[in-house]
Amino acid sequence: MVELFQVDFTIFSDIKILKHSDLLKHLTQRMRNNLKENGVVYSDIHWKQISKSLSKDQVSRFFENLAFYNPDDEVLYISKTILTNHREKIIPTCTHELSEKLLSTYLSSPPRNPTRTLVEAYIKAKNSNNTRNLLKLLNARTEIIFKSVFKEGACEAIALRTLLNIDSEKTKASSLEKELLTGYSKSIGVLFDLDNEKKDLEYVERIRTRLGKGQKTQVIDEEKFVKETLRSAQVVKGLSYYLSYPLAKAVLERYSIKGVKFALEKYPPLKARYFVNPQSYLAELKNEQNLLEERGEKNGGKRRKES
């Protein structure tokens, strides 16, 4: 992977293989710590209920095939079930997590969890008692979610590119790509739903601005809206490999990992139409790169004259 993308990065400090029950405890505690850091505290009884829900059969099967890289301790966590029952998934799963690690190392600042970002911004807006700040948050949620979706798709594209360069994994990589494209065609509509929700919110805000204070306008249930926002963020995150793979693959093939870095840091795809028509985004990405280069040259020339 280092040779393929010319990016030097430190691989995981450790790999921990956990039984389902231990993995569940670890994930629940991480969830609890993240919420506590953001000022959201639930009782022990509430967390017992959450753990019980996660232990249900239909949910527990999800954790059987789970692996994740934790940037806090540089450890790769893998469910023991993958090693015993699904050995064919070990290499693709680990390759994706290596891609997560590579990308987080290569970016100027590590990407943050979108749900955590939304919760932090929501608490900040509520503490200010400023409804407009809350509306700005809700309006910005699309940017947070779309950027996260693209990042996950980029990691999967990097992983599949890596697998395709391993002779023994080429067939498996082709099968995975077919699965991704099938999932993409079935789920792409959810991004347009986010676009439409954003437009609805902007429409309500425009009406409020025109009518001014004291006028009767459509009322937004802020608590309900935020809860739905967080729920949709989690749903979209679960589909992110599918939603973003074609676009992320196009960026990776055209501009390599440097293009992925530029897209995430300077010009992320924040419209659903980019994910449907990657070529339109590639054209705009190129224009943005050219503009930044021109500005850099002008500023460089100006500094030389001043000196």
C-alpha positions as a printed NumPy array, in Angstrom:
array([[  0.   ,   0.   ,   0.   ],
       [  2.886,   2.348,   0.792],
       [  4.469,   1.65 ,  -2.62 ],
       [  1.148,   1.922,  -4.457],
       [  0.161,   5.353,  -3.114],
       [  3.603,   6.774,  -2.215],
       [  2.377,   7.631,   1.274],
       [  4.423,   6.586,   4.278],
       [  2.375,   5.843,   7.379],
       [  2.684,   3.886,  10.585],
       [  0.535,   0.757,  10.619],
       [ -1.548,  -0.165,  13.686],
       [  0.189,  -0.241,  17.044],
       [ -1.698,  -3.416,  17.887],
       [ -4.428,  -5.759,  16.662],
       [ -6.982,  -6.997,  19.169],
       [ -9.322,  -9.893,  18.447],
       [-12.431,  -9.737,  20.609],
       [-15.351, -12.023,  21.347],
       [-18.773, -10.598,  20.56 ],
       [-19.545,  -9.771,  24.188],
       [-16.225,  -7.947,  24.685],
       [-16.567,  -6.064,  21.413],
       [-20.049,  -4.98 ,  22.433],
       [-18.775,  -3.66 ,  25.783],
       [-15.959,  -1.793,  24.067],
       [-18.246,  -0.112,  21.529],
       [-20.837,   0.796,  24.148],
       [-18.191,   2.39 ,  26.363],
       [-16.776,   4.379,  23.416],
       [-20.269,   5.597,  22.595],
       [-20.855,   6.574,  26.212],
       [-17.515,   8.422,  26.481],
       [-18.1  ,  10.344,  23.239],
       [-21.53 ,  11.499,  24.366],
       [-20.239,  12.435,  27.823],
       [-17.494,  14.586,  26.247],
       [-20.252,  16.451,  24.41 ],
       [-22.317,  17.041,  27.522],
       [-24.833,  14.249,  26.919],
       [-25.118,  12.031,  30.001],
       [-27.484,   9.069,  30.368],
       [-28.138,   7.033,  33.5  ],
       [-26.733,   3.543,  34.092],
       [-30.238,   2.151,  33.594],
       [-30.429,   3.822,  30.18 ],
       [-27.099,   2.293,  29.131],
       [-28.235,  -1.143,  30.266],
       [-31.225,  -0.729,  27.958],
       [-28.914,   0.28 ,  25.084],
       [-26.666,  -2.756,  25.701],
       [-29.711,  -5.014,  25.788],
       [-30.919,  -3.627,  22.451],
       [-27.493,  -4.176,  20.885],
       [-27.512,  -7.758,  22.168],
       [-30.67 ,  -8.696,  20.259],
       [-30.157, -11.377,  17.627],
       [-30.73 ,  -9.222,  14.539],
       [-28.302,  -6.574,  15.832],
       [-25.671,  -8.883,  17.272],
       [-25.146, -10.506,  13.857],
       [-23.919,  -7.132,  12.625],
       [-21.126,  -7.132,  15.217],
       [-20.046, -10.652,  14.298],
       [-18.378,  -9.335,  11.143],
       [-17.194,  -6.053,  12.56 ],
       [-13.705,  -4.572,  12.482],
       [-12.704,  -0.982,  13.108],
       [ -9.609,   1.161,  13.524],
       [ -9.622,   3.364,  16.622],
       [ -7.427,   6.463,  16.076],
       [ -7.404,   7.167,  19.826],
       [ -5.232,   4.145,  20.633],
       [ -3.985,   3.225,  17.108],
       [ -5.474,  -0.26 ,  17.498],
       [ -7.327,  -2.405,  14.959],
       [-10.206,  -4.261,  16.62 ],
       [-11.548,  -7.395,  14.915],
       [-14.435,  -9.636,  15.838],
       [-13.283, -13.196,  16.541],
       [-16.184, -14.487,  14.439],
       [-14.576, -13.167,  11.246],
       [-11.506, -15.312,  11.878],
       [-13.478, -18.451,  12.661],
       [-16.505, -18.248,  10.337],
       [-15.706, -15.75 ,   7.575],
       [-12.046, -16.069,   6.711],
       [-12.681, -14.847,   3.173],
       [-13.524, -11.424,   4.633],
       [-10.33 , -10.998,   6.664],
       [ -8.125,  -9.47 ,   3.962],
       [-10.775,  -7.093,   2.485],
       [-11.795,  -5.954,   5.982],
       [ -8.24 ,  -5.315,   7.149],
       [ -7.384,  -3.59 ,   3.868],
       [-10.271,  -1.149,   4.343],
       [ -9.136,  -0.372,   7.884],
       [ -5.579,   0.152,   6.622],
       [ -7.045,   2.616,   4.126],
       [ -8.751,   4.464,   6.985],
       [ -5.419,   4.654,   8.775],
       [ -3.552,   5.779,   5.635],
       [ -6.065,   8.512,   4.865],
       [ -6.188,   9.802,   8.432],
       [ -2.379,   9.992,   8.406],
       [ -2.243,  11.763,   5.041],
       [ -4.847,  14.447,   5.751],
       [ -3.743,  17.682,   7.435],
       [ -6.165,  16.996,  10.283],
       [ -7.933,  13.691,  10.991],
       [-11.603,  13.545,   9.926],
       [-14.092,  13.642,  12.789],
       [-17.096,  11.47 ,  13.393],
       [-20.096,  13.244,  11.749],
       [-22.543,  12.356,  14.51 ],
       [-20.188,  13.721,  17.155],
       [-19.695,  16.926,  15.154],
       [-23.44 ,  17.41 ,  14.846],
       [-24.01 ,  16.819,  18.568],
       [-21.287,  19.318,  19.524],
       [-22.672,  21.97 ,  17.195],
       [-26.214,  21.344,  18.436],
       [-25.217,  21.758,  22.088],
       [-23.327,  24.955,  21.248],
       [-26.347,  26.353,  19.395],
       [-28.752,  25.454,  22.203],
       [-26.503,  26.951,  24.879],
       [-26.454,  30.264,  23.004],
       [-30.281,  30.352,  23.01 ],
       [-30.097,  31.553,  19.426],
       [-32.576,  29.879,  17.096],
       [-30.76 ,  31.181,  14.041],
       [-27.573,  29.415,  15.167],
       [-29.539,  26.199,  15.44 ],
       [-30.937,  26.688,  11.955],
       [-27.418,  27.26 ,  10.646],
       [-26.418,  23.984,  12.248],
       [-29.282,  22.107,  10.673],
       [-28.541,  23.709,   7.338],
       [-24.877,  22.685,   7.619],
       [-25.63 ,  19.082,   8.478],
       [-25.688,  18.143,   4.811],
       [-22.085,  19.297,   4.453],
       [-21.026,  17.217,   7.452],
       [-22.798,  14.103,   6.208],
       [-21.785,  14.412,   2.544],
       [-18.142,  14.904,   3.475],
       [-18.229,  11.837,   5.72 ],
       [-19.879,   9.783,   2.978],
       [-17.173,  10.75 ,   0.49 ],
       [-14.422,   9.908,   2.997],
       [-15.809,   6.414,   3.582],
       [-16.157,   5.824,  -0.15 ],
       [-12.577,   6.988,  -0.653],
       [-11.324,   4.48 ,   1.915],
       [-13.167,   1.693,   0.122],
       [-11.805,   2.828,  -3.25 ],
       [ -8.258,   2.845,  -1.85 ],
       [ -8.814,  -0.622,  -0.376],
       [-10.106,  -2.092,  -3.64 ],
       [ -7.275,  -0.502,  -5.63 ],
       [ -4.88 ,  -2.209,  -3.221],
       [ -6.61 ,  -5.582,  -3.533],
       [ -6.6  ,  -5.375,  -7.334],
       [ -2.817,  -5.119,  -7.173],
       [ -2.599,  -8.383,  -5.238],
       [ -2.883, -11.246,  -7.723],
       [ -4.55 , -13.628,  -5.272],
       [ -7.209, -11.015,  -4.369],
       [ -8.23 ,  -9.734,  -7.824],
       [-11.29 , -11.983,  -8.14 ],
       [-12.439, -11.058,  -4.635],
       [-11.954,  -7.356,  -5.361],
       [-14.04 ,  -7.598,  -8.538],
       [-16.826,  -9.308,  -6.595],
       [-16.737,  -6.611,  -3.915],
       [-16.915,  -3.866,  -6.526],
       [-19.969,  -5.496,  -8.091],
       [-21.628,  -5.589,  -4.658],
       [-20.817,  -1.902,  -4.091],
       [-22.276,  -0.838,  -7.436],
       [-25.445,  -2.854,  -6.82 ],
       [-25.886,  -1.224,  -3.411],
       [-25.208,   2.183,  -4.945],
       [-28.01 ,   1.862,  -7.494],
       [-30.467,   0.903,  -4.746],
       [-29.587,   3.588,  -2.193],
       [-28.452,   6.726,  -4.072],
       [-31.872,   8.341,  -3.552],
       [-31.161,   9.011,   0.134],
       [-28.658,  11.747,  -0.814],
       [-31.329,  13.557,  -2.822],
       [-33.6  ,  13.305,   0.216],
       [-30.955,  15.2  ,   2.217],
       [-30.731,  17.827,  -0.517],
       [-34.509,  18.32 ,  -0.454],
       [-34.622,  18.606,   3.352],
       [-31.988,  21.335,   3.161],
       [-34.083,  23.24 ,   0.63 ],
       [-37.163,  22.958,   2.858],
       [-35.259,  24.387,   5.821],
       [-33.88 ,  27.264,   3.739],
       [-37.41 ,  28.053,   2.539],
       [-38.717,  28.298,   6.116],
       [-35.819,  30.577,   7.089],
       [-36.455,  32.867,   4.093],
       [-40.106,  33.237,   5.088],
       [-39.114,  34.126,   8.66 ],
       [-36.634,  36.729,   7.44 ],
       [-39.131,  38.401,   5.094],
       [-41.996,  38.52 ,   7.585],
       [-39.832,  39.598,  10.491],
       [-40.376,  39.018,  14.182],
       [-43.838,  38.754,  15.631],
       [-45.358,  37.314,  12.468],
       [-46.894,  33.867,  12.449],
       [-44.747,  31.462,  10.424],
       [-44.221,  27.75 ,  10.147],
       [-42.871,  26.375,  13.428],
       [-39.943,  23.969,  13.447],
       [-39.842,  21.391,  16.234],
       [-36.111,  21.847,  16.857],
       [-35.637,  18.871,  19.17 ],
       [-37.413,  16.547,  16.765],
       [-35.511,  17.94 ,  13.789],
       [-32.141,  17.41 ,  15.457],
       [-33.032,  13.853,  16.495],
       [-34.053,  13.085,  12.92 ],
       [-30.829,  14.683,  11.704],
       [-28.702,  12.453,  13.929],
       [-30.724,   9.395,  12.94 ],
       [-30.358,  10.117,   9.239],
       [-26.619,  10.709,   9.707],
       [-26.262,   7.222,  11.135],
       [-28.377,   5.651,   8.374],
       [-26.424,   7.407,   5.633],
       [-23.121,   6.475,   7.276],
       [-24.184,   2.833,   7.11 ],
       [-24.693,   3.183,   3.343],
       [-21.647,   5.375,   2.715],
       [-19.518,   2.678,   1.033],
       [-22.218,   2.244,  -1.598],
       [-23.223,   5.879,  -1.978],
       [-19.75 ,   7.252,  -2.579],
       [-17.771,   4.451,  -4.185],
       [-18.279,   5.457,  -7.878],
       [-17.401,   9.116,  -7.187],
       [-14.468,   8.314,  -4.899],
       [-13.115,   5.789,  -7.419],
       [-13.311,   8.412, -10.191],
       [-11.385,  10.961,  -8.094],
       [ -8.773,   8.355,  -7.103],
       [ -8.274,   7.192, -10.695],
       [ -7.995,  10.714, -12.103],
       [ -5.966,  12.463,  -9.378],
       [ -4.651,   9.648,  -7.154],
       [ -4.73 ,  10.023,  -3.373],
       [ -3.601,  13.656,  -3.688],
       [ -6.941,  14.377,  -5.368],
       [ -8.825,  12.673,  -2.534],
       [ -6.92 ,  14.824,  -0.034],
       [ -7.69 ,  17.992,  -2.001],
       [-11.373,  17.05 ,  -2.277],
       [-11.739,  16.426,   1.459],
       [ -9.803,  19.474,   2.606],
       [-10.555,  22.117,  -0.038],
       [-13.573,  21.229,  -2.179],
       [-15.706,  18.342,  -0.851],
       [-18.678,  17.122,  -2.942],
       [-21.672,  18.619,  -1.136],
       [-24.422,  17.996,  -3.705],
       [-26.213,  14.755,  -4.495],
       [-25.809,  15.296,  -8.233],
       [-22.026,  14.925,  -7.921],
       [-22.478,  11.361,  -6.691],
       [-24.703,  10.563,  -9.671],
       [-22.482,  12.295, -12.227],
       [-18.84 ,  12.006, -11.057],
       [-17.533,  13.63 , -14.248],
       [-19.251,  16.913, -13.404],
       [-17.518,  16.935, -10.035],
       [-14.136,  16.055, -11.547],
       [-14.422,  19.069, -13.854],
       [-15.24 ,  21.412, -10.954],
       [-12.471,  19.897,  -8.835],
       [ -9.966,  20.616, -11.602],
       [-11.203,  24.204, -11.927],
       [-10.876,  24.706,  -8.168],
       [ -7.323,  23.354,  -8.217],
       [ -6.417,  25.741, -11.055],
       [ -7.92 ,  28.719,  -9.196],
       [ -5.943,  27.949,  -6.055],
       [ -2.742,  27.561,  -8.064],
       [ -3.367,  30.915,  -9.774],
       [ -3.979,  32.627,  -6.43 ],
       [ -0.813,  31.089,  -5.054],
       [  1.232,  32.34 ,  -7.992],
       [ -0.23 ,  35.849,  -7.694],
       [  0.387,  35.979,  -3.957],
       [  3.893,  34.64 ,  -4.482],
       [  4.595,  37.322,  -7.081],
       [  3.202,  40.017,  -4.82 ],
       [  5.427,  38.899,  -1.936],
       [  8.486,  38.905,  -4.197],
       [  7.747,  42.508,  -5.302],
       [  7.271,  43.626,  -1.698],
       [ 10.565,  42.09 ,  -0.691]])
